[in-house]
Amino acid sequence: MPTILVVDHDFPESEMLNTLLLREGYATRHTNNARDAWSILVNNRPDACLINLSLNGVDGLSLCRRIRQNTQIGHIPVIFTTSPDTIHTAADALNAGGDDYLRKPFMAKELAARLRAHLRRAAFNDQDTVLPVLELNPNNLTVVVDNRSVMLTRVEYELLAFLCNAPHQLHSTERLLADVWQYPNGSGDSALVRNHIRNLRLKLESDPDHPTLIQSRHGRGYTVKAQVYQLDEANKQRV
């Protein structure tokens, strides 16, 4: 039975969500502040979170950013809920790392449907599947994908190599612009990253329209799902 963490300072709303989730067959934990929510997240590892954007004290956006920075719980789906008069937008929620956004009042069946979708996706991503093998050779800027050799441009290679230095972790567009292209923080065009990611997928993915090797999460960045090896003329080393 999946456990859903509800973080909402509005007691009637929290009780309503709790009742709805219990009716749908979920176990629940709930709190009205980010500090207690963090303790539950770290110690109990819920399967998904419903977080009110406008919490008292540390707001929902800050809580979500902290979740995404933690390698142990950063994969947990986060759905934001918010009142009609909030100053925050859906873009704010997604840019902070949220997976979804629901403006109150919403239909119970809509919340239930979105929760099911995000839990299915999380379960699929956590499955023990056979990962593709990536072998990177900096001497000639080639990559071997499951025994298929691919030639990359220098920028493509440097971008892929950076992602592969920490496979399975999300790398934001801003970080890629700063660390791969050496742009000052806050500058650079996100389209530059998107275009090079697209080119890498065209060269590496068996189905570029449905990528499995270089994956993205809206508002959170890009990650490589593979067994990664760095090659040179003398040896082969797994990352």
C-alpha positions as CSV (number, residue, x, y, z in Angstrom):
1,M,0.0,0.0,0.0
2,P,1.7,3.3,-1.1
3,T,2.1,6.0,1.6
4,I,1.4,9.6,0.7
5,L,2.8,12.5,2.7
6,V,0.4,15.5,2.9
7,V,2.0,18.8,3.9
8,D,-0.6,21.5,4.3
9,H,-1.0,24.2,7.0
10,D,-4.8,24.4,6.3
11,F,-6.2,21.9,8.7
12,P,-9.6,21.4,7.0
13,E,-7.9,21.0,3.6
14,S,-5.4,18.5,5.1
15,E,-8.3,16.5,6.7
16,M,-10.1,16.5,3.4
17,L,-7.0,15.2,1.5
18,N,-6.4,12.6,4.2
19,T,-10.0,11.3,3.8
20,L,-9.8,11.2,0.1
21,L,-6.5,9.3,0.1
22,L,-7.7,6.8,2.6
23,R,-10.8,6.2,0.4
24,E,-8.5,5.5,-2.6
25,G,-6.6,2.9,-0.6
26,Y,-3.5,4.8,0.3
27,A,-1.8,5.1,3.7
28,T,-1.1,8.7,4.8
29,R,1.2,10.8,6.9
30,H,0.5,14.5,7.3
31,T,2.0,17.6,8.8
32,N,1.5,21.3,8.6
33,N,5.2,22.4,8.2
34,A,8.3,21.8,6.2
35,R,10.5,20.8,9.2
36,D,8.3,17.9,10.3
37,A,7.8,17.0,6.6
38,W,11.6,16.6,6.2
39,S,11.8,14.3,9.2
40,I,9.0,12.1,7.8
41,L,10.7,12.1,4.3
42,V,14.1,11.0,5.6
43,N,12.9,8.5,8.2
44,N,9.8,7.0,6.6
45,R,10.4,7.4,2.8
46,P,6.8,8.0,1.6
47,D,5.9,7.0,-2.0
48,A,4.7,10.5,-3.0
49,C,4.1,13.9,-1.5
50,L,1.2,16.4,-1.7
51,I,2.7,19.8,-0.7
52,N,1.0,23.1,-0.3
53,L,3.0,25.8,-2.0
54,S,2.2,28.4,0.6
55,L,3.3,26.7,3.9
56,N,4.0,28.9,6.9
57,G,7.7,29.4,7.5
58,V,9.7,27.4,4.9
59,D,7.5,27.3,1.9
60,G,6.7,24.4,-0.4
61,L,9.1,25.4,-3.1
62,S,12.0,25.4,-0.7
63,L,11.0,22.1,0.7
64,C,10.8,20.6,-2.8
65,R,14.2,22.0,-3.8
66,R,15.7,20.3,-0.7
67,I,14.1,17.0,-1.6
68,R,15.5,17.1,-5.1
69,Q,19.1,17.8,-3.7
70,N,19.0,14.6,-1.6
71,T,20.1,11.4,-3.4
72,Q,18.1,9.2,-1.1
73,I,14.7,10.8,-1.5
74,G,15.1,13.0,-4.6
75,H,13.1,10.6,-6.8
76,I,9.9,10.8,-4.8
77,P,7.0,12.3,-6.8
78,V,5.9,15.8,-5.6
79,I,2.5,17.2,-6.5
80,F,1.9,20.8,-5.4
81,T,-1.5,22.0,-4.3
82,T,-2.3,25.7,-3.9
83,S,-5.1,28.1,-3.3
84,P,-6.6,30.3,-6.1
85,D,-5.1,33.5,-4.6
86,T,-1.5,32.2,-4.4
87,I,1.3,34.4,-5.8
88,H,3.1,31.3,-7.1
89,T,2.6,29.9,-10.6
90,A,2.7,26.5,-12.1
91,A,6.1,27.4,-13.6
92,D,7.4,28.2,-10.1
93,A,6.3,24.8,-9.0
94,L,7.8,22.9,-11.9
95,N,11.0,24.9,-11.8
96,A,11.5,24.0,-8.1
97,G,11.4,20.3,-9.1
98,G,7.7,19.5,-8.7
99,D,6.2,16.8,-10.9
100,D,2.7,18.3,-11.0
101,Y,0.5,21.2,-9.8
102,L,-3.1,21.3,-8.8
103,R,-5.0,24.5,-8.0
104,K,-7.7,24.3,-5.4
105,P,-10.5,23.5,-5.6
106,F,-9.9,20.4,-7.7
107,M,-11.9,17.2,-8.3
108,A,-11.1,14.2,-6.1
109,K,-10.9,12.0,-9.2
110,E,-8.4,14.3,-10.9
111,L,-6.0,14.1,-7.9
112,A,-6.5,10.3,-7.7
113,A,-5.7,10.0,-11.5
114,R,-2.6,12.1,-11.3
115,L,-1.3,10.3,-8.2
116,R,-1.7,6.9,-9.9
117,A,0.1,8.1,-13.0
118,H,3.1,9.5,-11.0
119,L,3.3,6.3,-8.8
120,R,3.3,4.1,-11.9
121,R,6.1,6.1,-13.4
122,A,8.1,6.0,-10.2
123,A,7.7,2.3,-9.9
124,F,8.7,1.8,-13.5
125,N,11.9,3.9,-13.0
126,D,12.8,1.9,-9.9
127,Q,12.5,-1.5,-11.7
128,D,15.7,-3.6,-11.8
129,T,16.2,-3.5,-15.6
130,V,19.3,-4.3,-17.7
131,L,20.9,-0.9,-18.3
132,P,22.7,-0.2,-21.6
133,V,26.5,0.0,-21.6
134,L,28.2,3.3,-22.5
135,E,31.9,3.3,-23.2
136,L,33.5,6.8,-23.5
137,N,36.9,7.2,-25.2
138,P,38.3,10.8,-24.9
139,N,41.2,10.0,-27.2
140,N,39.0,10.0,-30.3
141,L,35.7,11.4,-29.0
142,T,33.8,8.2,-29.7
143,V,31.2,6.4,-27.6
144,V,30.3,2.8,-27.8
145,V,26.6,2.1,-27.1
146,D,26.0,-1.7,-26.6
147,N,28.8,-2.5,-29.1
148,R,27.8,0.2,-31.6
149,S,30.5,2.9,-32.1
150,V,29.3,6.5,-32.5
151,M,31.5,9.6,-33.3
152,L,30.6,12.8,-31.5
153,T,31.6,16.4,-31.8
154,R,33.8,17.8,-29.1
155,V,30.9,19.7,-27.4
156,E,28.6,16.7,-27.6
157,Y,31.3,14.5,-26.1
158,E,32.0,17.0,-23.3
159,L,28.3,17.3,-22.5
160,L,27.8,13.5,-22.4
161,A,31.0,13.0,-20.3
162,F,29.8,15.5,-17.8
163,L,26.5,13.8,-17.5
164,C,28.3,10.5,-17.1
165,N,30.5,11.7,-14.3
166,A,27.4,11.3,-12.1
167,P,25.0,9.0,-13.9
168,H,21.5,8.6,-12.6
169,Q,21.6,12.1,-11.1
170,L,19.8,15.1,-12.5
171,H,21.8,17.9,-13.9
172,S,20.0,21.2,-14.4
173,T,20.3,23.3,-17.6
174,E,21.9,26.1,-15.6
175,R,24.5,23.8,-14.2
176,L,25.3,22.4,-17.7
177,L,25.6,25.9,-19.1
178,A,28.0,26.8,-16.3
179,D,30.1,23.6,-16.1
180,V,30.2,22.4,-19.8
181,W,30.0,25.7,-21.7
182,Q,31.6,27.8,-18.9
183,Y,29.0,30.5,-19.0
184,P,28.7,32.8,-15.9
185,N,25.9,31.8,-13.6
186,G,22.6,33.1,-14.9
187,S,23.7,33.5,-18.5
188,G,23.5,31.3,-21.5
189,D,20.6,30.0,-23.6
190,S,18.7,26.9,-22.4
191,A,18.0,26.2,-26.1
192,L,21.7,25.5,-26.6
193,V,21.5,22.6,-24.1
194,R,18.2,21.3,-25.6
195,N,19.7,21.2,-29.1
196,H,22.8,19.3,-28.1
197,I,20.8,16.8,-26.0
198,R,18.6,16.3,-29.1
199,N,21.6,15.7,-31.2
200,L,23.0,13.2,-28.7
201,R,19.7,11.3,-28.6
202,L,19.6,11.2,-32.4
203,K,23.1,9.5,-32.4
204,L,22.8,7.3,-29.3
205,E,19.2,6.3,-28.8
206,S,17.5,3.5,-30.6
207,D,14.3,5.5,-30.5
208,P,15.2,9.3,-30.1
209,D,11.5,10.2,-29.7
210,H,11.2,8.0,-26.7
211,P,14.7,8.3,-25.1
212,T,15.8,5.8,-22.4
213,L,19.5,6.5,-22.3
214,I,19.4,10.3,-21.8
215,Q,16.3,11.2,-19.8
216,S,14.9,14.5,-18.7
217,R,12.6,15.7,-16.0
218,H,10.7,18.9,-16.7
219,G,12.2,21.8,-14.8
220,R,14.8,19.6,-13.1
221,G,17.3,18.6,-15.8
222,Y,18.9,15.7,-17.6
223,T,20.3,12.3,-16.4
224,V,22.0,9.3,-18.0
225,K,20.6,5.9,-17.3
226,A,23.4,3.5,-18.2
227,Q,26.4,1.5,-17.0
228,V,29.2,3.9,-17.8
229,Y,32.9,3.1,-18.6
230,Q,35.7,5.6,-19.3
231,L,38.2,4.2,-21.8
232,D,41.7,5.1,-22.8
233,E,44.4,3.3,-24.8
234,A,45.7,1.5,-21.7
235,N,42.7,0.5,-19.6
236,K,39.0,0.5,-19.1
237,Q,37.5,1.9,-15.9
238,R,33.9,1.8,-14.7
239,V,32.5,5.1,-13.4
